[in-house]
Each structure stands twice: as structure tokens, then as C-alpha cells.
Amino acid sequence: MNLKNTTMLSLMLYAANLLAQDTTVVNVSIQQEPKISYLDSIKKTFVHHEIAACVEERWMSELSNQDLYNEMISDIQTFNPDEKVDYELSTELLKERLKILDSKSAFHIEYNPGLENIIKHYLKNRKRSYERLMALSQYYFPIFEDALAKYNVPLEIKYLAVVESALNPRAVSKAGATGLWQFMYATGKQYNLDITTFTDERSDLLKATEAACQYMVNMYAIFGDWDLVLASYNAGPGNVSKAIRRSGGKQNYWNIRPFLPKETQGYVPAFLATMYVFEFHKEHGIKPNKPVINHFATDTIRVKDKITFKQLSDLLDISVEQLQFLNPSYKRDFIPYMADKPHYLRLPLDKIALVTSNEDKIYAYAAYDFNKREKPFTTNEAYAATSEMVTSKTRFHKVKRGETLGGISQKYGVSLSQLKKWNNLKSNTVPMGKSLKIITQEAVVVSYTPKPEPTKNTIVSKDTVKSNVSKKNIPDFHLVEKGESLFAISQKYNISKEDLKEWNQLSDETIQVGAKLVLTATKEETSFGIQNYVIQKGDNLLSIAQKHAVSVDELMQWNNLTDESLKAGEILKIHVAEKSEVALQETKPQKAEKQSAYKKENVYIVQKGDSLYSISQKIKGVTVSDLKKWNGISGGNIKPGMKLKISG
């Protein structure tokens, strides 16, 4: 009996165990994998090649730094070669080294006190700059030397790009000269450099270098002296010819130097000083920084369809800054496609392998991303539609120990240049604890309910047309993006262009990329104008708020301020309601005779405390719109003492 019970108990336990295992299997089998985005699904299928990445993140921050270019230009324009510089380098030793340079150069390198002073200035004040420039040169100089040798131009001309642009392919001077070799627009066109909306070949490494070599050859055919060729590159051949005539026919650079433009007087010495520092850097303890990237570690591929740097960055896990460095001729971070003109993309070798192995998938994703853009809306559809509306969101990031601008930009998916622009940063260094403003774009789904088209017998008054978009779905502001027009924005939110122009005080339909347009005002509500106030020395938020009859909290909200600190010269946006835009300043009382005389001429003199609304109430049959129209007022700002026409 006991045996029977024991057997039954064992069978029951075994069955329970089997049942538990079945249950576990069932539970596992019904679990669903989380959904992934289209971008991730594309990247999941990529064929990868195990090749090390070529460029580190910290170097991308370094490459977008404009300090080197600004320092170099400032030295040429402001440094006085006749001013003695105190630096430990004997004149005799310098003369010996200059003779060595002269013996292996096509230039006339002779000692003079001005050249000594500028060499000592660079060694004393620009050592760190040259350490960075020498790192950059390891990428650019092999390309320069190849082109210079092809045209039989002295190889030392490679140092000219250091003086011209500090090896920054996107450098732009105040006069508009652009690129590594600083070509002006007309000169670039003369040497067949293509300059369009999307591309500027003055910033193209290979094409601009080719054009610079051709220019050098042409100038040497005129002057027969490489020193004068350098002078003509900066001042133009006409100014060099004038200097030769004014000097009495002398043709040595140092003899005609006093007759050249001031900038050119420091230009050739800066070139020779740069050559000296590069050639004798070891003797002066200058250690080049780690090479950025070798040119042979990159390659180009022909683009088969339009694509943006952002799309490539998302697909290839490469920063936008790195793409900008390798492809500086694309001005808008966009590579166009034209059947009759090929466009090329330069990438590190491992990324080239990734693109060539997955081209179809990459262009498929780019097409998918472009198709997400807003399409023309058909108003006769009888069903509701939804659309993605992109709105901007401002947040703040407090810099922690060890963080870099490049790392922060990648964390939030914005470019380094944008981050610097939003926070008025001149360099890539940022102190720990600083609060950085970051503006991101977020998609919000908006529902539209199209109205049926009116029948032929129905007359619709222009004044009775209402917005089809629910007011709660319209954001307060719209941040203008590339390619957008006032008409497109009005269609997107179903708001008339006239209202947008009135609410934002626009005199025409011109809008700037990045401008913030007011969207929430309606004709039935109080409309708002946006005033720009330039902060003056001694201003604070309280004084500005009192001056414009608004609160400190409103000023902070409108300008996304986290504290009350202000900087002179910055701009504050102030939203002023039309009905509250009163005349706040004191004015001398007008004589009664004069006031009555003005009224006879249908002119009203604005008094302290007046607004357009209050004036329209005082004068029978006159509206605010009439006053604006007759007096050419786009917003609602008036000042005491202004003379307003009160009839058409």
C-alpha cells in the first residue's frame, strides 16, 4: 500500500514538473521583440569591415576652431616688423639658418631686422599655434606638394596656405576671400572654380590647390621673381606694378616694400617667418601635435543621389564635423545630385568600405528621410489628415568635469558650430559648471480637418475665413528652417500670410533661417509684436522690464534665460501687446494754438500714455488699421510728439 502511494506521489510530482516546463516554454514563446526604427533596421543589415576609425572626436573639435585663422590674420595686419622683440635667439645664429634656407629655396631669403622681429614674435607668442598647424599640415602638405611639383612651382609655396588661411578650408576673410588659398569670387570664377548655392570649390582641397598653382605660374610669367609673385597674390599684380614704378624701377621685394599696401608689407615676412618656424621647429622645442589624419587614410566615392551630412552621420556613425572637415566645399551640409556634373564624397577608408557595401540601403534611407518632408496639402479631401509638425525645444546642459563641446554636441544630436553660435563661444574650450543653451527639433503630430469646398452659389468673405487647425495644436512660435518661405509656413498652419506679416512686423515676405515667428495671435485677440532690444552697459532685467512695461519673469521666459545675468551688446526679444504699446517717454507740452492748428490739418500729436487703440477711440470713424495704413506703421509702437495723420 505504501509502495502504491509512493509511486502515485512520484508520478504526480513528475507531471507537475512537466506542466511547469511547458508553461515556461509558452511564456517565453509569446514575448515580442521591441520595435526598432527604420534607421536602426537599415543599419542592422549593414555589412561591416573591421578597420580602425581614423579621426578621434577631440580632433574634430580642434578642426572647427577658428582661433588659428584669426591669430594669423591679426599678426599680418597689426604686427609692426620694426618693433624689436625680446627672445633668446642670437642674430648671428639666425643669419646662418636663413642662409641654409636660402640655399635650398627659390626665394631670396636674406637677413633683415624686420624678418628677425617677426620670427621672434612667432617663436615667443605663437608656439602652441604652430604645434597645431604642424599637425594639420601632415594632412594638407602632401596634396600641396603633389600639385606644386606638377606645375614646377617651388614646394615652399605650401607655407603660403598657412599664412592665408591657417589651413582652414572654410576660412572666409572680411573681404569675402574663401578657402585654403583665399580666392576672391571673381578670381575663383576666372580659374574655373564652381560656386553655387550648395557648393563652393574655393574650399575644395584639390581643385583650389590646382587653381592656386595655375595662378602662381601665370604671375611668374609676368614678374619672373617668386617674392613678387607672393606679393601679387596678396595685393594683386596691379599694386605690385605700381610699387615697382614708384620705387624707380626696382624689382626686389624689400626695395619696393615701402610702396606696397600696408598688409602686403607684412605678408612676405610672415611667409618667410612661417617657413623658418616649420623648418627649424625642433631647434626651438616645438613639438607638433598628434597628426589629425593622413590623406592616404581617406578616399573619395562618387555620389549617386542627393544626401545630407546629417543622414550620413546617422547611417555611418561619423560626426557632422568630420564630414565638414573632409568635404569643406559643400556649404549647406548637403550634397546635391546632378546628372551632368559629378559630386564626390571624401571619407575615411573604413567608411568608404561601409558605403560601397551598402549603397542601395543608404540611398533608400535618404529617400525615405526626404519623403518625410511636408507635401502640398489637398483641401478637397473629405477625411481628416495628420501631419508631423517640427517644433523647437530649448534646454540647458551644465558642463561637467572632463566634458568637451564635441561630446556634448554628439550627445544632443546638434553640430558643434550650432552649439558655439547659441552660446556665443569663440573657441572650443568651455569652463566646468557653465550652463549651455541647446535647441533641439522635435516632431509633434497635428491633426487637420479639411473643410469641404464651397459650392458655386456660396460666397465666402475673406474676413470670415477661420483656421482649420485647432488652436490648441498650433505652437506659439515657429523656428524658420532652410528652404522655408512665408507662404509655406502659412499653409502649414493654415494661417494667412498677411496675419503672419502683421504679427511679426514684417514689411515683406523675406524671412531669415533661424528666425522665430509668432503663430498664436488671431485677429480677434490682441496681436503681439516682437521688439529687439540691444542691452546697454549698466542695464539689468528689472530696468529693462520697467522701461517696456513688462515683468522680469516674462523677459526670462521669452529669451530662455536661466538667470538674470546680462551682457552688453546682446539682444533681448520683447513681446509687446498692441493695446499696451503706449507712449512712455516724457515730452514737452505743445502750445494749445499749435495743437489746434495741427488738428485742422488732420494731424494728431501723440501725448504721453497714448496708444493706437486709445487714439482710434478719441477720433470718430477712425480704426487702428486706418492709423497704421495712413502713417506706414507696421507694429504698434508710437512715441510722444509723433504727428499721426488722422485721415486718408
C-alpha positions in Angstrom: 0.0 0.0 0.0 2.8 2.3 0.9 4.6 1.4 -2.3 1.5 2.3 -4.3 1.1 5.7 -2.6 4.8 6.5 -3.1 4.5 5.6 -6.8 1.4 7.8 -7.2 3.1 10.7 -5.4 6.2 10.4 -7.7 4.0 10.4 -10.8 2.1 13.4 -9.7 5.4 15.4 -9.0 6.8 14.4 -12.4 3.6 15.5 -14.2 3.7 18.8 -12.3 7.3 19.4 -13.3 6.4 18.7 -16.9 3.5 21.1 -16.8 5.7 23.8 -15.3 8.2 23.4 -18.1 5.5 23.6 -20.7 4.2 26.7 -19.1 7.7 28.3 -19.1 8.2 27.5 -22.8 4.8 29.0 -23.7 5.6 32.2 -21.7 8.9 32.6 -23.5 7.5 32.0 -26.9 4.9 34.8 -26.7 7.4 37.5 -25.8 7.7 40.1 -28.5 10.8 42.0 -29.5 10.7 45.7 -29.2 10.0 47.7 -32.4 13.0 49.4 -33.9 13.2 52.5 -36.1 13.7 52.3 -39.9 17.2 53.8 -39.5 18.1 51.1 -37.0 16.6 48.4 -39.2 18.7 49.6 -42.1 21.9 49.8 -40.0 21.3 46.3 -38.6 21.7 44.8 -42.1 24.9 46.7 -42.9 27.9 44.7 -44.0 30.8 45.9 -41.8 34.6 45.8 -42.3 36.9 45.8 -39.3 39.1 48.8 -40.0 40.0 51.2 -37.2 38.5 54.7 -37.2 40.8 57.4 -38.5 39.8 60.5 -36.6 39.1 61.0 -32.9 36.4 63.2 -31.5 38.7 65.7 -29.8 40.3 66.4 -33.2 37.0 67.3 -34.7 36.6 70.0 -32.1 40.1 71.2 -32.9 39.5 71.3 -36.6 36.4 73.5 -36.3 38.3 76.1 -34.2 38.7 79.5 -35.9 41.3 80.8 -33.5 44.3 79.9 -35.6 43.0 81.8 -38.7 42.1 84.9 -36.6 45.6 84.9 -34.9 47.4 84.6 -38.3 45.4 87.4 -40.0 45.7 89.6 -36.9 49.5 89.2 -36.9 49.8 90.2 -40.6 47.6 93.2 -40.2 48.7 94.6 -36.9 52.3 93.4 -36.1 54.9 96.1 -36.6 58.1 94.4 -38.1 60.2 97.4 -37.0 59.3 96.8 -33.3 62.0 94.9 -31.5 61.0 91.6 -29.9 62.9 90.2 -26.8 63.6 86.5 -27.4 66.6 84.3 -26.8 67.9 83.8 -30.4 71.2 85.4 -31.4 71.2 87.4 -34.7 74.3 85.5 -35.9 72.7 82.1 -35.4 69.5 83.3 -37.2 71.6 84.6 -40.1 73.3 81.2 -40.5 70.0 79.4 -40.6 68.5 81.9 -43.1 71.5 81.2 -45.4 70.7 77.4 -45.1 67.1 78.2 -46.1 68.2 80.4 -49.0 70.5 77.8 -50.4 67.6 75.3 -50.9 64.9 77.8 -51.8 63.7 79.6 -54.9 63.0 82.7 -52.8 65.5 85.4 -51.9 65.9 84.8 -48.2 68.2 87.4 -46.7 68.5 88.6 -43.1 66.9 91.9 -42.2 65.8 93.3 -38.8 62.1 93.2 -39.7 62.3 89.5 -40.6 64.1 88.8 -37.3 61.4 90.5 -35.3 58.5 88.6 -36.8 60.4 85.3 -36.4 61.0 86.0 -32.8 57.4 87.2 -32.3 56.1 83.8 -33.7 58.6 81.8 -31.5 57.7 83.8 -28.4 53.9 84.1 -28.8 52.7 81.5 -31.3 54.4 78.3 -30.3 51.2 76.4 -29.4 49.6 77.7 -32.6 52.4 76.2 -34.7 52.2 72.9 -32.9 48.5 72.7 -34.0 49.3 73.9 -37.5 52.1 71.3 -38.0 49.6 68.6 -37.1 47.2 69.9 -39.7 50.0 70.2 -42.2 50.5 66.4 -42.2 47.1 66.1 -43.9 47.4 69.0 -46.4 51.1 69.3 -47.3 51.4 66.0 -49.3 48.5 67.2 -51.5 50.0 70.7 -52.0 53.4 69.2 -52.8 52.0 66.9 -55.4 50.2 69.8 -57.3 53.1 72.2 -56.9 55.6 69.6 -58.4 53.2 69.0 -61.3 53.3 72.8 -62.2 57.0 73.2 -61.4 56.2 75.7 -58.7 58.6 75.9 -55.6 57.4 73.5 -52.9 57.9 76.1 -50.3 54.7 77.8 -51.6 52.9 75.2 -49.4 53.6 77.5 -46.4 51.5 80.2 -48.2 48.3 78.3 -47.2 49.4 78.6 -43.6 49.7 82.4 -43.9 46.5 82.7 -46.0 44.0 80.5 -44.1 45.8 78.8 -41.2 45.0 75.6 -43.1 41.3 76.2 -42.6 39.4 75.2 -45.8 36.2 77.1 -44.6 38.1 80.3 -43.7 36.4 83.5 -45.0 38.0 86.9 -44.8 36.2 90.2 -44.2 36.6 90.9 -47.9 35.0 87.5 -48.9 38.1 85.6 -49.8 37.4 81.9 -49.2 39.2 78.6 -48.6 42.7 77.4 -48.0 44.1 79.7 -50.7 41.7 82.6 -50.0 40.3 83.1 -53.5 38.0 86.1 -54.2 34.8 85.3 -56.0 35.9 86.8 -59.4 39.4 85.1 -59.2 37.8 81.8 -58.3 35.5 82.0 -61.4 38.5 83.0 -63.5 40.2 79.8 -62.6 37.0 77.7 -63.2 36.1 77.1 -59.5 32.4 76.3 -59.4 30.5 78.5 -56.9 26.8 77.7 -56.5 24.1 77.7 -53.8 25.2 74.3 -52.5 28.9 74.1 -53.4 32.0 76.4 -53.3 35.0 74.9 -54.9 37.2 77.6 -53.4 37.0 75.4 -50.3 37.7 72.2 -52.3 41.2 70.9 -51.3 42.2 69.5 -54.7 40.5 72.0 -57.1 41.5 75.1 -55.2 45.1 73.9 -54.9 45.2 73.3 -58.7 43.9 76.8 -59.3 46.5 78.3 -56.9 49.3 76.6 -58.8 47.9 78.0 -62.1 47.8 81.5 -60.7 51.4 81.2 -59.5 52.6 80.1 -62.9 50.8 83.0 -64.6 52.2 85.6 -62.2 55.8 84.2 -62.5 55.5 84.7 -66.3 54.8 88.4 -65.6 57.3 89.2 -62.8 60.0 86.5 -63.1 60.5 86.6 -59.3 58.8 84.4 -56.7 58.9 87.1 -54.0 57.0 89.4 -56.3 54.6 86.5 -57.1 53.8 86.2 -53.4 53.3 90.0 -53.1 50.9 89.9 -56.2 49.0 87.0 -54.6 48.1 89.3 -51.7 47.9 92.7 -53.2 47.2 91.9 -56.9 49.6 92.3 -59.9 48.4 95.9 -60.4 49.6 97.1 -57.0 52.9 95.4 -57.4 53.5 97.1 -60.8 52.6 100.5 -59.2 55.1 99.8 -56.4 57.8 99.0 -59.0 57.2 102.3 -60.8 57.1 104.3 -57.6 60.4 102.8 -56.4 62.1 104.0 -59.6 62.0 100.6 -61.4 63.5 98.4 -58.6 62.3 94.8 -58.7 63.5 93.4 -55.3 60.6 92.9 -52.9 62.5 94.5 -50.0 63.2 97.6 -52.1 59.6 98.1 -53.3 58.1 97.1 -49.9 57.5 100.7 -48.6 55.4 101.3 -51.7 53.1 98.3 -51.3 49.8 98.3 -49.3 50.3 98.0 -45.6 49.0 94.4 -45.3 51.3 93.2 -48.1 54.3 94.8 -46.3 53.9 92.2 -43.6 52.8 89.4 -45.9 56.0 88.1 -47.3 57.9 88.4 -44.0 55.1 86.4 -42.4 55.5 83.8 -45.1 59.3 83.6 -44.6 58.9 83.5 -40.8 56.5 80.6 -41.1 58.9 78.8 -43.4 61.7 79.3 -40.8 59.5 78.0 -37.9 58.4 74.9 -39.8 62.0 74.1 -40.9 63.7 74.7 -37.5 60.9 73.8 -35.1 63.0 71.1 -33.4 65.7 73.5 -32.6 63.2 75.7 -30.8 61.5 72.9 -28.9 58.2 73.0 -30.9 56.6 69.5 -30.8 53.9 69.0 -33.4 50.6 67.7 -32.0 49.4 64.3 -32.9 48.6 64.1 -36.7 44.9 64.7 -37.4 44.6 62.3 -40.2 46.7 61.3 -43.2 45.4 62.0 -46.6 46.2 58.4 -47.7 43.8 57.2 -45.0 40.9 58.7 -46.9 39.3 58.2 -50.3 36.5 59.6 -52.4 33.4 58.0 -53.8 31.0 59.4 -56.4 27.6 60.3 -55.1 24.7 58.7 -56.9 21.8 60.6 -55.3 21.3 63.6 -53.1 22.1 63.1 -49.4 22.8 65.3 -46.4 25.6 65.2 -43.9 23.1 64.5 -41.1 21.8 61.4 -42.9 25.4 60.2 -43.5 26.2 60.9 -39.9 23.2 58.9 -38.7 23.9 56.0 -41.0 27.7 55.7 -40.8 28.2 56.8 -37.2 30.5 59.6 -38.2 30.2 63.2 -36.8 28.9 66.0 -39.0 32.1 68.0 -38.1 34.3 65.2 -39.5 32.2 65.2 -42.7 32.6 69.0 -42.9 36.4 68.8 -42.5 36.8 66.2 -45.2 34.2 67.8 -47.5 34.5 71.6 -47.0 33.2 72.6 -50.4 29.6 71.6 -49.5 28.4 74.9 -48.0 25.0 73.7 -46.6 26.0 70.2 -45.4 24.1 68.9 -48.4 25.4 67.0 -51.4 23.3 67.6 -54.5 23.0 65.2 -57.4 23.2 66.4 -61.0 23.4 64.0 -63.9 25.7 66.3 -65.9 28.1 67.2 -63.0 29.5 64.6 -60.7 29.8 65.2 -57.0 32.2 63.3 -54.7 32.3 62.4 -51.0 35.6 62.0 -49.1 35.5 59.6 -46.2 37.9 57.6 -44.0 38.8 54.3 -45.7 36.6 52.2 -43.3 33.6 54.3 -44.0 34.3 54.1 -47.8 34.1 50.3 -47.4 30.9 50.6 -45.5 29.3 52.8 -48.2 30.4 50.7 -51.1 29.0 47.6 -49.5 25.6 49.2 -48.6 24.9 51.9 -51.3 21.4 50.8 -52.1 20.3 50.8 -48.4 22.0 54.2 -47.8 20.2 56.0 -50.6 17.0 54.2 -49.8 17.1 55.7 -46.3 18.0 59.1 -47.6 14.9 59.0 -50.0 12.8 57.8 -47.0 14.0 60.7 -44.9 13.4 63.3 -47.7 9.9 61.9 -48.2 9.0 62.7 -44.6 9.0 66.4 -45.5 5.7 68.2 -45.7 3.8 67.7 -49.0 1.3 70.1 -50.6 -2.0 69.8 -48.7 -5.1 69.0 -50.8 -8.0 70.8 -49.3 -10.8 68.9 -51.1 -10.2 65.7 -49.2 -13.2 64.7 -47.2 -11.3 62.9 -44.5 -9.2 64.1 -41.6 -5.4 64.0 -42.1 -2.4 64.1 -39.7 1.0 65.7 -40.3 4.2 65.9 -38.4 5.0 69.4 -37.2 8.6 70.2 -36.1 8.9 72.4 -33.1 12.0 73.7 -31.4 12.7 72.9 -27.7 15.3 74.8 -25.7 17.1 73.0 -22.9 20.2 73.7 -20.8 23.2 71.5 -20.1 25.6 72.1 -17.2 29.1 71.2 -18.2 30.7 68.5 -16.0 34.4 67.7 -15.4 36.0 66.1 -18.5 33.2 67.0 -20.9 34.1 68.6 -24.3 32.0 70.6 -26.7 32.3 67.9 -29.3 31.0 65.2 -26.9 28.1 67.5 -25.7 27.1 68.2 -29.4 27.0 64.5 -30.2 25.0 63.7 -27.0 22.2 66.1 -28.1 22.5 65.4 -31.9 23.5 69.0 -32.8 26.5 70.3 -34.6 29.5 71.9 -32.8 29.1 75.1 -34.8 25.5 75.4 -33.7 26.4 74.9 -30.1 29.0 77.6 -30.3 26.6 80.0 -32.0 23.8 79.5 -29.4 26.2 80.2 -26.6 28.4 82.9 -28.2 31.5 80.8 -27.8 34.6 81.8 -29.8 36.7 78.7 -29.1 36.1 75.1 -28.2 37.1 75.4 -24.6 34.2 75.7 -22.1 34.6 76.0 -18.3 33.2 73.4 -16.0 29.9 74.4 -14.5 28.8 76.7 -17.4 25.2 76.3 -18.5 25.0 75.7 -22.2 21.8 76.5 -24.2 20.8 73.7 -26.6 18.0 73.9 -29.2 16.6 70.7 -30.5 13.9 69.9 -33.0 11.0 67.6 -32.0 8.2 66.3 -34.2 4.6 66.7 -33.0 1.7 65.1 -34.7 -1.0 67.6 -35.7 -4.5 66.7 -36.9 -6.1 68.7 -39.7 -9.8 68.6 -40.6 -10.2 69.9 -44.1 -13.3 71.9 -44.9 -15.3 70.9 -48.0 -15.0 73.4 -50.9 -17.9 75.9 -51.1 -20.5 75.4 -53.8 -20.7 77.8 -56.7 -23.6 79.7 -55.1 -21.7 80.1 -51.8 -19.9 83.4 -51.3 -17.1 83.3 -48.7 -15.9 86.6 -47.3 -12.2 86.9 -46.8 -12.7 88.3 -43.3 -14.8 85.3 -42.2 -12.2 82.6 -43.1 -11.0 80.8 -39.9 -8.1 78.5 -39.4 -8.8 74.8 -39.9 -6.1 73.8 -37.5 -7.3 73.6 -33.9 -5.8 76.4 -31.8 -4.5 74.0 -29.2 -2.4 72.2 -31.8 -0.6 75.4 -33.1 2.6 76.2 -31.2 3.3 79.8 -30.0 6.3 80.1 -32.3 7.8 78.6 -35.4 11.6 78.4 -36.0 12.3 79.1 -39.7 14.3 76.2 -41.3 16.3 76.1 -44.5 14.2 76.3 -47.7 11.0 77.6 -45.9 9.1 80.5 -47.2 6.4 82.6 -45.5 3.8 81.1 -47.9 4.9 77.5 -46.9 4.6 78.3 -43.2 1.2 80.0 -43.7 0.0 76.8 -45.5 1.5 74.5 -42.8 -0.5 76.2 -40.0 -3.4 77.3 -42.2 -2.7 81.0 -41.3 -2.8 83.8 -43.8 0.4 85.4 -44.9 -1.0 88.9 -44.1 -1.6 87.8 -40.4 1.9 86.4 -40.2 3.4 89.6 -41.5 1.4 91.7 -39.2 2.1 89.7 -36.1 5.8 89.6 -36.8 6.2 93.2 -38.1 7.4 92.0 -41.5 7.5 94.7 -44.2 7.8 92.0 -47.0 7.9 88.2 -47.3 11.7 87.9 -46.6 12.4 85.7 -43.6 15.8 84.5 -42.2 16.7 80.9 -41.3 16.5 80.5 -37.5 14.0 83.4 -37.1 11.3 82.9 -34.6 7.8 83.6 -36.0 4.8 84.3 -33.7 1.9 82.0 -34.6 -0.6 82.2 -31.7 -2.2 85.6 -32.3 -5.5 85.9 -34.1 -7.4 88.9 -35.5 -10.0 88.6 -32.6 -7.2 88.6 -29.9 -4.6 91.1 -29.1 -1.7 90.8 -31.6 1.9 90.9 -30.5 4.9 92.5 -32.0 8.5 91.4 -31.2 10.9 94.1 -30.4 14.7 93.6 -30.4 16.4 95.4 -27.5 20.2 95.8 -27.5 21.5 95.5 -23.9 23.4 98.6 -22.8 26.1 98.9 -20.3 24.5 99.1 -16.8 21.2 97.5 -17.9 19.6 94.9 -15.7 16.4 92.8 -16.3 14.4 95.0 -13.8 15.3 98.3 -15.5 14.5 96.8 -19.0 11.3 95.3 -17.8 10.2 98.7 -16.3 11.2 100.5 -19.5 8.9 98.3 -21.6 6.1 97.8 -19.1 6.6 94.0 -18.8 7.7 91.7 -16.0 11.1 90.2 -15.3 9.6 86.7 -15.5 8.3 87.4 -19.0 11.7 88.6 -20.2 13.3 85.5 -18.9 10.7 83.3 -20.5 10.8 85.0 -23.9 14.6 84.7 -24.0 15.1 81.3 -22.4 17.2 82.8 -19.6 18.1 80.7 -16.6 19.5 83.6 -14.5 19.4 87.4 -14.5 23.0 88.0 -15.8 23.2 90.1 -18.9 26.0 91.1 -21.3 26.2 94.4 -23.1 25.7 94.1 -26.8 23.4 91.1 -26.6 19.8 91.3 -27.9 16.7 90.6 -25.9 13.4 89.8 -27.6 10.4 91.7 -26.1 6.8 90.8 -26.9 4.7 94.0 -26.7 0.9 93.8 -27.0 -0.5 96.3 -29.5 -3.0 97.7 -27.0 -0.3 98.2 -24.4 2.2 99.8 -26.7 1.7 103.3 -25.2 3.9 106.3 -25.4 6.1 106.1 -22.2 8.6 108.8 -22.7 8.3 112.4 -21.4 7.7 115.1 -23.9 7.4 118.9 -23.7 3.7 120.1 -23.7 2.7 121.6 -27.0 1.2 125.0 -27.1 -2.6 125.0 -27.5 -2.5 127.1 -30.7 -0.1 124.6 -32.3 -2.2 121.6 -31.4 -5.4 123.1 -32.7 -3.5 124.1 -35.9 -2.3 120.5 -36.4 -5.8 119.2 -35.9 -7.1 121.5 -38.6 -4.6 119.8 -40.9 -5.9 116.4 -39.9 -2.8 115.6 -37.8 -2.9 114.3 -34.3 0.1 114.8 -31.9 0.8 111.8 -29.7 0.6 112.5 -26.0 2.2 110.6 -23.1 0.2 107.5 -22.4 -1.4 107.3 -25.9 -1.8 104.1 -27.8 -3.1 103.5 -31.3 -6.2 102.0 -29.8 -6.9 104.9 -27.4 -6.4 107.4 -30.3 -8.8 105.5 -32.5 -11.4 105.7 -29.7 -10.9 109.5 -29.5 -11.4 110.2 -33.2 -14.8 109.2 -34.7 -14.8 106.8 -37.6 -11.0 106.0 -37.4 -9.8 102.5 -36.7 -6.4 101.2 -35.6 -5.9 99.7 -39.1 -6.6 103.1 -40.6 -4.0 104.8 -38.4 -1.4 102.1 -39.3 -2.2 102.4 -43.1 -2.1 106.2 -43.2 1.1 106.5 -41.2 3.0 103.5 -42.5 3.2 101.8 -39.1 3.8 98.0 -39.3 3.7 97.3 -35.5 2.1 99.4 -32.8 5.0 101.5 -31.4 4.4 105.2 -31.1 6.3 107.9 -29.2 5.2 111.2 -27.6 5.4 114.1 -30.1 4.8 112.0 -33.2 2.5 113.5 -35.7 -0.1 111.0 -36.9 -2.3 111.5 -40.0 -6.0 111.0 -39.0 -7.4 110.8 -42.5 -6.5 109.2 -45.8 
